Amino acid sequence: MRYPRDWRRDWLVYRRLEIVRSAYLDLDRLVTGASPSVPEARRAADAYPMTLAAAMALLGLSAPPRASPYLARALA
């Protein structure tokens, strides 16, 4: 079988798009309240932090801070 020239580069682009797409689909399942008993929804909820981190890294975005530094000082 013959492959197009530079197919490996195209595959990397496709793989990156699939990671970002997966993050959006998982977010949709979480927001719409897909039944947690559905295996895909449960896996999406469990893996979402990793999926989101991978998608953000591929897009060149940094993760926002999880907690406000002011909240930590107020509670101390």
Backbone as a ProteinNet text record, in pm:
[ID]
protein_1_A
[PRIMARY]
MRYPRDWRRDWLVYRRLEIVRSAYLDLDRLVTGASPSVPEARRAADAYPMTLAAAMALLGLSAPPRASPYLARALA
[TERTIARY]
84.5	0	89.4	52	129.6	63.5	147.2	98.5	137.9	59.1	96.5	225.9	296	417.4	382.4	468.4	452	329.9	288.7	171.3	193	316.5	342.1	311.3	345.6	314.8	163.6	93.8	-52	-113.4	-57.2	-109.6	-95	16.7	35.3	-67.7	-97.2	-199.6	-334.4	-367.4	-493.6	-502.2	-395.6	-394.2	-418.5	-356.6	-376.6	-520.7	-577.8	-717.9	-809.8	-778.6	-860.6	-853.2	-738.9	-726.6	-812.9	-807.9	-889	-1037.1	-1073.4	-1213.5	-1263.4	-1179.7	-1216.2	-1245.6	-1166.3	-1189.9	-1326.6	-1361.7	-1492.7	-1606.5	-1592	-1697.6	-1713.7	-1603.1	-1610.6	-1676.7	-1642	-1703.9	-1853.8	-1894.2	-2036.6	-2107.8	-2047.8	-2109.7	-2123.6	-2023.2	-2028.1	-2131.4	-2138	-2229	-2373.6	-2398.2	-2536.4	-2589.4	-2502.2	-2547.8	-2575.2	-2495.2	-2510.1	-2503.7	-2586.5	-2595.4	-2459.3	-2416.9	-2287.7	-2280.9	-2395.4	-2394.5	-2351.3	-2358.5	-2311.3	-2159.2	-2098.7	-1952.8	-1874.2	-1918.2	-1844.9	-1848.3	-1962.5	-1975	-1888.5	-1885.2	-1804	-1655.4	-1613	-1472.2	-1439.3	-1533.5	-1510.6	-1490.8	-1574.3	-1562.7	-1430.6	-1391.7	-1268.6	-1143.7	-1147	-1027.4	-1025.3	-1129.7	-1137.2	-1018.5	-971.7	-856.1	-734.6	-708.3	-594.3	-621.2	-743	-779.1	-769.8	-821	-817	-673	-590.7	-450.6	-378.1	-403.2	-339.4	-386.8	-516.5	-570.1	-515.5	-510.6	-459.6	-312.2	-235.7	-93.3	-75.6	-155.7	-145.1	-184.6	-274.9	-317.6	-225.8	-127.3	-34.2	-91.1	-189.5	-252.3	-203.3	-195.9	-158.5	-285	-278.5	-393.4	-410.1	-533.3	-554.9	-529.5	-496	-476.8	-606.1	-593.5	-712.5	-781.3	-706.2	-766.4	-709.4	-789.8	-746.1	-645.1	-532.5	-436.9	-496.3	-592.6	-657.7	-745.4	-806.2	-887.4	-801.2	-685.1	-595.3	-555.3	-525	-488.4	-605.1	-724.9	-843.3	-875.3	-851.1	-882.7	-773	-655.7	-542.7	-558.6
-116.9	0	123.7	222.1	346.1	452.3	529.5	635.6	770.9	873.6	1006.6	1053.4	1139.9	1196.3	1272.1	1265.1	1334.8	1289.2	1165.6	1117.3	1117.4	1101.8	1102.4	1239.7	1345.1	1480.3	1499.1	1452.2	1462.4	1382.3	1267.1	1184.4	1256.4	1325.5	1399.6	1510.8	1578.9	1683.9	1621.3	1512.2	1442.9	1399.1	1343.6	1296.4	1412	1525.6	1642.1	1690.8	1692.5	1732.5	1636.8	1509.6	1411.3	1429.4	1467.2	1491.2	1610.7	1717.6	1835.2	1801.8	1728.8	1688.9	1604.9	1515.6	1430.8	1514.1	1618	1705.2	1772.4	1819.4	1882	1781.6	1663.1	1561.9	1522.4	1504.4	1469.7	1580.9	1705	1818.5	1820.7	1794.3	1790.4	1683.3	1567.5	1460.4	1500.7	1570.5	1612	1721.3	1818.1	1931.7	1891	1805.1	1766.2	1662.7	1615	1520.5	1382.7	1340.5	1204.3	1109.1	1011.6	919.1	861.2	874.6	817.7	666.3	602.3	457.5	419.3	514.5	489.5	483.1	374	360.2	476.5	531.9	641.9	765.6	792.4	909.1	893.9	775.1	751.5	767.3	710.8	724.4	869.9	939.7	1081.6	1162.4	1136.6	1209.7	1178.3	1053.7	1013.1	1066.1	1070.2	1106	1251.5	1329.3	1464.1	1553.3	1551.4	1638.4	1608.6	1483	1447.4	1485.2	1462	1496.3	1646.8	1723.3	1868.8	1920	1865.2	1907.8	1880	1764	1729.6	1822.8	1850	1938.8	2079.8	2130.2	2265.2	2274.9	2172.1	2172.9	2175.4	2097	2095.2	2228.1	2298.7	2428.8	2541.3	2506.9	2607.3	2692.3	2639.9	2713.3	2659.8	2745.5	2699.5	2682.6	2594.1	2568.8	2684	2728.4	2835.2	2782.7	2870.9	2824.1	2763.9	2660.3	2589.4	2663.7	2731.3	2801.7	2942.3	3031.2	3169	3178.5	3246.2	3262.4	3344.6	3429.2	3509.3	3421.8	3319.9	3227.8	3153	3108.7	3036.6	3126.2	3253.7	3347.1	3373.7	3385.1	3413.7	3297.2	3175.8	3058	3023.3	3084	3052.5	3115.6
0	0	0	-77.7	-84.2	3.2	69.9	156.7	98	126.1	79.8	147.8	83.1	140	268.7	367.2	495.8	573.8	558.8	629.7	780.3	825.4	970	1030	959	1006.4	1012.3	911.2	909.8	1023.3	1053.4	1161.6	1294.8	1316.5	1441.8	1455.7	1348.3	1351.6	1383.3	1319.1	1344.6	1490.8	1543.2	1682.3	1778.3	1751.7	1837.9	1832.2	1713.7	1700.6	1775	1771.2	1841.3	1992.7	2044.5	2189.3	2229.3	2151.6	2181.2	2166.2	2062.1	2041.1	2157.6	2204.8	2317.9	2442	2464	2579.5	2569.6	2449.5	2431.5	2450.5	2397.2	2414	2559.4	2629.8	2771.2	2851	2820	2888.2	2862.1	2739.8	2707.7	2789.3	2800.7	2880	3026.5	3078.4	3218.3	3240.7	3150.3	3166.2	3144.8	3047.8	3018.6	3116.1	3204.1	3305.4	3250.9	3154.6	3104.1	3222.7	3220.6	3333.2	3367.8	3495	3534.3	3518.5	3504.8	3486.6	3345.4	3254.1	3118.5	3123.6	3075.8	3088.6	3030.8	2917.9	2857.5	2946.8	3009.6	3096.2	3220.6	3276.9	3397.1	3364.2	3252.4	3211.4	3181.2	3118.7	3087.1	3214.5	3313.9	3439.9	3510	3507.7	3576	3506.2	3374.2	3297.7	3253.8	3284	3229.9	3266.5	3390	3420.1	3331.2	3304.8	3219.6	3073.7	3027	2889.9	2868.6	2964.2	2952.8	2955.6	3042.6	3049.9	2918.1	2859.2	2732.1	2621	2616.7	2512.7	2528.3	2650.6	2672.6	2635.6	2668	2632.8	2481	2409.8	2264.2	2201.9	2268.7	2217.5	2264.5	2346.6	2396.2	2507.7	2578.4	2687.9	2821.1	2918.9	3052.5	3135.5	3229.7	3316.1	3413.6	3434.1	3531.2	3672.5	3765.1	3903	3955.5	4033.2	4082.6	4195.7	4278.5	4391.8	4398.6	4448.2	4463.5	4577.1	4555.1	4663.9	4778.4	4746.8	4851.1	4939.9	4881.7	4959.7	5059.7	5017.3	5107	5224.1	5196.7	5305.8	5398.9	5341.7	5423.7	5516.4	5470.1	5551.5	5650.7	5634.7	5723.5	5858.8
[MASK]
++++++++++++++++++++++++++++++++++++++++++++++++++++++++++++++++++++++++++++

